[in-house]
Amino acid sequence: MRYFPLILLFSGCYLSLGAQLIFPGDLNNDGIANHLDLLSLAVAYGQTGPPRPDATLVWVPQETEFWDAFLPVSGVNLAFVDADGNGLIDSLDLDGIVANYDSLQTDALPAPTPYALTDTFLVEERPEIQLSFDQETAGNGTIITADLNLIIPNPDIFPPTRQPLAVALTISFDPQFINEEAISISFASDATDLMFVAAAPGLVEFGRSPPSGIIQFAAAGRAPAVLNESQLLGQFIIVVEDMILLPDDPLDIQLTEHFMINLAEEVIETNAQTGSILLTGLTPSAAYTPLYISPNPSRGEFSLVLPQVFPRNGIEVQGRYSALGVSTFDLIVYNFQGQVVTHLPDLTDSSTPIQLPQLPAGNYWLRVLAATESFSGRLLIQN
């Protein structure tokens, strides 16, 4: 059973204003399309209203009718949340956020206002967001895997109408020690009831990206209680890279601006825990180079090439897949929501073109698993 208990119905002054102007992707009308817009989508998920005439995902002001419903705390009319303008709020409205990420606007009607959630739902046992790393020390060229976990100490503290619905956070880091072009993000592929939005500098999925030193992340349920249990939300690949590393200094990576909301759009305060990594100051190893995909953009056929030099257990290894001492590798393809759309096991020749003609046009994340190594890259498929 779905709960949408506090989406308010209005028929007063706003409706008398007639049409309004929206920008597709700025679902909370705060003047920017970013990860926070996923929260509005989660609260309004499944609601219906009048479709937007001549709707498009292009970042231009678009006239639409007011819906007869508003978000319960932020007060945003649900016509803003219907990014694709088809009259139904669902996961397809994610496309507006992704297509226009970090775009700015000042011309919406009503005018954009800061996204402020003034109501708090207090709990004795706060949920916790944990960012943990697969190693405790790092030198120049070290590839770090970071897991993002949500910990719910006691699911029983949430009544049915106050179930946790979405989580948003920012990961801040010192860009002088991180290769921002090599950051990759993957989502929990088995979380079929979750929607995700994430961005980092250099990710080509988005026309624009957040400022240097910032990763933005949000996860939200398509139904109540999806986030009412502890689970892995996502994983990040981070590459340490700098000309000078001072030994025994910590690598500065922190969880900031983290919070959850519930079904009533109330804030659930969260605790945060971040693991620690010490810089070793070791002589730089091989520079990290992302997986090379050609052609990219592609029409569904492409070839893969591993970095010619990459670190393995602290030793520089030359060559392609054959250098790993294995004859096969796996290719996993994720869509922008972090869902596995294709898994090709036991591929044998990295020079043989790979065909994915069944996939629709859009952005995808490729992950290659070869022996103990993992390589990632981004692919744009065009019609």
Solvent accessible surface area in square Angstrom, and as a share of the most:
residue,aa,sasa,rsa
1,M,197,0.88
2,R,120,0.44
3,Y,64,0.24
4,F,57,0.24
5,P,56,0.35
6,L,63,0.31
7,I,19,0.10
8,L,71,0.35
9,L,136,0.68
10,F,86,0.36
11,S,98,0.63
12,G,44,0.42
13,C,98,0.59
14,Y,92,0.35
15,L,59,0.30
16,S,93,0.60
17,L,124,0.62
18,G,39,0.37
19,A,49,0.38
20,Q,1,0.01
21,L,47,0.23
22,I,0,0.00
23,F,11,0.05
24,P,0,0.00
25,G,0,0.00
26,D,1,0.00
27,L,0,0.00
28,N,3,0.02
29,N,12,0.06
30,D,30,0.15
31,G,10,0.09
32,I,39,0.20
33,A,0,0.00
34,N,12,0.06
35,H,10,0.04
36,L,38,0.19
37,D,0,0.00
38,L,0,0.00
39,L,0,0.00
40,S,0,0.00
41,L,0,0.00
42,A,2,0.01
43,V,2,0.01
44,A,0,0.00
45,Y,20,0.08
46,G,29,0.28
47,Q,46,0.20
48,T,97,0.56
49,G,25,0.24
50,P,43,0.27
51,P,84,0.53
52,R,11,0.04
53,P,90,0.56
54,D,141,0.73
55,A,41,0.31
56,T,52,0.30
57,L,57,0.28
58,V,91,0.52
59,W,50,0.17
60,V,65,0.37
61,P,68,0.42
62,Q,15,0.06
63,E,111,0.50
64,T,5,0.03
65,E,100,0.45
66,F,21,0.09
67,W,4,0.02
68,D,88,0.45
69,A,6,0.05
70,F,6,0.02
71,L,0,0.00
72,P,21,0.13
73,V,32,0.18
74,S,31,0.20
75,G,38,0.36
76,V,18,0.10
77,N,6,0.03
78,L,0,0.00
79,A,3,0.02
80,F,4,0.02
81,V,0,0.00
82,D,2,0.01
83,A,0,0.00
84,D,33,0.17
85,G,4,0.04
86,N,75,0.39
87,G,6,0.06
88,L,70,0.35
89,I,0,0.00
90,D,23,0.12
91,S,22,0.14
92,L,101,0.50
93,D,0,0.00
94,L,0,0.00
95,D,50,0.26
96,G,0,0.00
97,I,0,0.00
98,V,15,0.09
99,A,57,0.44
100,N,12,0.06
101,Y,0,0.00
102,D,23,0.12
103,S,14,0.09
104,L,109,0.54
105,Q,11,0.05
106,T,111,0.65
107,D,88,0.46
108,A,1,0.01
109,L,101,0.50
110,P,46,0.29
111,A,63,0.49
112,P,31,0.20
113,T,86,0.50
114,P,117,0.74
115,Y,37,0.14
116,A,60,0.46
117,L,29,0.14
118,T,112,0.65
119,D,65,0.34
120,T,63,0.37
121,F,40,0.17
122,L,143,0.71
123,V,26,0.15
124,E,175,0.78
125,E,74,0.33
126,R,100,0.36
127,P,0,0.00
128,E,38,0.17
129,I,0,0.00
130,Q,49,0.22
131,L,2,0.01
132,S,51,0.33
133,F,33,0.14
134,D,87,0.45
135,Q,59,0.26
136,E,135,0.61
137,T,69,0.40
138,A,2,0.02
139,G,8,0.07
140,N,15,0.08
141,G,2,0.02
142,T,31,0.18
143,I,53,0.27
144,I,0,0.00
145,T,32,0.18
146,A,0,0.00
147,D,45,0.23
148,L,0,0.00
149,N,36,0.19
150,L,0,0.00
151,I,56,0.28
152,I,11,0.05
153,P,68,0.43
154,N,42,0.22
155,P,57,0.36
156,D,130,0.68
157,I,42,0.21
158,F,9,0.04
159,P,56,0.35
160,P,79,0.49
161,T,49,0.29
162,R,54,0.20
163,Q,17,0.08
164,P,1,0.00
165,L,4,0.02
166,A,0,0.00
167,V,0,0.00
168,A,1,0.00
169,L,1,0.00
170,T,7,0.04
171,I,2,0.01
172,S,31,0.20
173,F,17,0.07
174,D,38,0.20
175,P,58,0.37
176,Q,104,0.46
177,F,31,0.13
178,I,7,0.04
179,N,27,0.14
180,E,33,0.15
181,E,111,0.50
182,A,6,0.04
183,I,2,0.01
184,S,5,0.03
185,I,16,0.08
186,S,16,0.10
187,F,24,0.10
188,A,10,0.08
189,S,48,0.31
190,D,123,0.64
191,A,19,0.14
192,T,93,0.54
193,D,74,0.39
194,L,1,0.01
195,M,0,0.00
196,F,3,0.01
197,V,3,0.02
198,A,6,0.05
199,A,0,0.00
200,A,0,0.00
201,P,13,0.08
202,G,25,0.24
203,L,12,0.06
204,V,95,0.55
205,E,27,0.12
206,F,21,0.09
207,G,73,0.70
208,R,121,0.44
209,S,37,0.24
210,P,6,0.04
211,P,90,0.56
212,S,70,0.45
213,G,5,0.05
214,I,38,0.19
215,I,0,0.00
216,Q,27,0.12
217,F,0,0.00
218,A,0,0.00
219,A,0,0.00
220,A,0,0.00
221,G,1,0.01
222,R,39,0.14
223,A,29,0.23
224,P,21,0.13
225,A,46,0.36
226,V,28,0.16
227,L,0,0.00
228,N,24,0.12
229,E,103,0.46
230,S,57,0.37
231,Q,38,0.17
232,L,75,0.37
233,L,0,0.00
234,G,1,0.01
235,Q,39,0.17
236,F,1,0.00
237,I,25,0.13
238,I,7,0.04
239,V,0,0.00
240,V,0,0.00
241,E,58,0.26
242,D,35,0.18
243,M,169,0.76
244,I,125,0.63
245,L,17,0.08
246,L,105,0.52
247,P,83,0.52
248,D,111,0.57
249,D,57,0.29
250,P,89,0.56
251,L,12,0.06
252,D,74,0.38
253,I,5,0.02
254,Q,92,0.41
255,L,14,0.07
256,T,45,0.26
257,E,134,0.60
258,H,48,0.21
259,F,43,0.18
260,M,0,0.00
261,I,0,0.00
262,N,0,0.00
263,L,7,0.04
264,A,0,0.00
265,E,0,0.00
266,E,24,0.11
267,V,23,0.13
268,I,0,0.00
269,E,69,0.31
270,T,8,0.04
271,N,63,0.32
272,A,42,0.32
273,Q,103,0.46
274,T,36,0.21
275,G,33,0.31
276,S,86,0.56
277,I,2,0.01
278,L,81,0.40
279,L,1,0.01
280,T,41,0.24
281,G,32,0.31
282,L,118,0.59
283,T,118,0.69
284,P,71,0.44
285,S,37,0.24
286,A,8,0.06
287,A,67,0.52
288,Y,20,0.08
289,T,69,0.40
290,P,53,0.33
291,L,10,0.05
292,Y,130,0.49
293,I,11,0.06
294,S,41,0.27
295,P,78,0.49
296,N,68,0.35
297,P,65,0.41
298,S,3,0.02
299,R,176,0.64
300,G,3,0.03
301,E,80,0.36
302,F,2,0.01
303,S,29,0.19
304,L,0,0.00
305,V,30,0.17
306,L,2,0.01
307,P,6,0.04
308,Q,98,0.44
309,V,48,0.28
310,F,3,0.01
311,P,22,0.14
312,R,63,0.23
313,N,137,0.70
314,G,71,0.68
315,I,117,0.59
316,E,93,0.42
317,V,26,0.15
318,Q,116,0.52
319,G,24,0.23
320,R,98,0.36
321,Y,17,0.06
322,S,97,0.62
323,A,34,0.27
324,L,8,0.04
325,G,70,0.67
326,V,48,0.27
327,S,90,0.58
328,T,51,0.30
329,F,6,0.02
330,D,36,0.19
331,L,0,0.00
332,I,24,0.12
333,V,0,0.00
334,Y,20,0.08
335,N,28,0.14
336,F,54,0.23
337,Q,23,0.10
338,G,2,0.02
339,Q,51,0.23
340,V,65,0.37
341,V,57,0.33
342,T,14,0.08
343,H,95,0.42
344,L,50,0.25
345,P,76,0.48
346,D,95,0.49
347,L,41,0.20
348,T,102,0.59
349,D,72,0.37
350,S,12,0.07
351,S,66,0.43
352,T,74,0.43
353,P,71,0.45
354,I,14,0.07
355,Q,115,0.51
356,L,2,0.01
357,P,101,0.64
358,Q,118,0.53
359,L,20,0.10
360,P,96,0.60
361,A,48,0.37
362,G,25,0.24
363,N,37,0.19
364,Y,14,0.05
365,W,17,0.06
366,L,0,0.00
367,R,45,0.17
368,V,0,0.00
369,L,66,0.33
370,A,1,0.00
371,A,56,0.43
372,T,114,0.66
373,E,28,0.13
374,S,47,0.31
375,F,8,0.03
376,S,9,0.06
377,G,4,0.04
378,R,41,0.15
379,L,2,0.01
380,L,56,0.28
381,I,6,0.03
382,Q,79,0.35
383,N,145,0.74
